Amino acid sequence: MTLAAASQRRRPSRAPVTERPGLILAFLCVVQSMVYLDVTIVNVALPSIQGSLGMADGDLQYVVTAYGTVLGGFLLLGGRLADILGRRRLLRIGVALFGAGSLVAGIAHDPGVLVTARAVQGLGAALTAPAALSTLTTVYGEGAARNKALGIWGALAGVASVLGVLFGGLLTQGPGWRWVFFINVPIAVAAVVLAPYVVPESRLPQTRRRFDTAGAVSLTAGLLLLIYTLDQAVNVGWSAARTISGLTGAAVLLAAFVTVELRAEAPLLPLRIFRLPTLRAANLAMALMLGAMLTLFFFASLFMQQVLGYDALRTGLAYVPLALAVVVGAGLASGLVAKFPAKPVLITGLALSAAGLLVLARLPVSAAYAPDVLPPFLLVGVGLGMSLVPVQIAAATGVPEQEAGTAAGLINTSQEAGGSVGVAIVSTVAYTRIGHAMSGPGHPALRSARATGFHEAFLLGSGFALAALVVAVLLLPRVRPSV
């Protein structure tokens, strides 16, 4: 074999990029849907898990937070590792970990084993998500084709999160809660086997594959501590010593990370990436938008079950029109961003989302589904679909290919951090309001008190959407559609 031939064999194949981008997109969307589904699919199954494993009330939250905390903490590290080690390689490692964690969670008969398996799932998701997104942005160059692909990708976040609630109800009331986890295993096995035949490998050149260990340790530890502390603040209180010390420790670790990055030869997160005004605004808007989005899913589920009296399956089915509305909104946005700048599309979507949440904030205690719940669900669904598409496009605009993994990890981190901060703040306010209502004159019924608190939650969620709208109006440049 000649030296030229050997060099050619070592070079990552680029043929699939031009010959079958649609197949690559479909593959990546299936893989990523597992990550999105697992954010919400377990919520409906929690009562069944608690009864089956005998978990205490205070421990049940860890089934959710173990996944979200590890996912959020390792996303940026996963993005950088994808750039250095190879995006397809890290995708396969992440999917394998996710599948293994799902299998162990499904057969778990001990709460500690289940929580540990959920953490492994979170780690697998943190490696998978940025590797998948950065692969997509390297397969599709900037222009109409990438915008269309990101439109489909952006719709996944809303649709899969909503479908997670539906599938959680169907599986829990059908074959049982363990299938909430088992359903991931065959998908993960198929993805690991098929990835080499579908997805091209891409990574940084050999001379630039240095790793910033100090930055990785300080950033990952800081994000883990921050997200964990925010999750716990809902239960222990914002003024508790545990919360204050956790937030202080996270601030120190993140400040140390910035110091390290300013001095590192090959930084984990090149701070120069923040010179891109479109990326800065997109990440801030995404964080605020996810605060609104997760507030909606969390408190709408509670409102339907604890105020309107729906069971788990009926609650899941109630989300179906919202999921369809997200698809419609994403389809509209995909067409619009091919002709108009992303900014007005994003502003329109955020305005619709904020309006829908404001309507939810006025739901009566005796609300009927069709006239009262459905209209704001449709408004929010179309708005989310229209918002997620342009914000994903904006986050990838102008990013060099060698930093695609970092940018993908950054936008995914903004999602996780925004959702965690949003739900933590809103939950504190909502449950404080419920407590005040219960102790007020006349001692109103728990159902009415809950409705009061949940109304407050929807109002704050609308505030997050409006804040994201202000960011889009003031900070997001008008990026012209590329053809």
CORJO-V603074 format. One record per run of one state. SS is the DSSP state (A for helix, B for strand, O for the rest). FROM is the first residue (numbers start at 1). LEN is the number of residues. If there is no record, write none. Layout:
SS_FROM_LEN + SS_FROM_LEN
This chain:
O_1_2 + A_3_8 + O_11_4 + A_15_5 + O_20_1 + A_21_20 + O_41_5 + A_46_8 + O_54_3 + A_57_4 + O_61_1 + A_62_24 + O_86_1 + A_87_21 + O_108_3 + A_111_29 + O_140_4 + A_144_30 + O_174_5 + A_179_20 + O_199_7 + A_206_3 + O_209_4 + A_213_24 + O_237_4 + A_241_23 + O_264_7 + A_271_5 + O_276_1 + A_277_31 + O_308_4 + A_312_7 + O_319_1 + A_320_18 + O_338_4 + A_342_19 + O_361_8 + A_369_28 + O_397_4 + A_401_38 + O_439_7 + A_446_30 + O_476_8
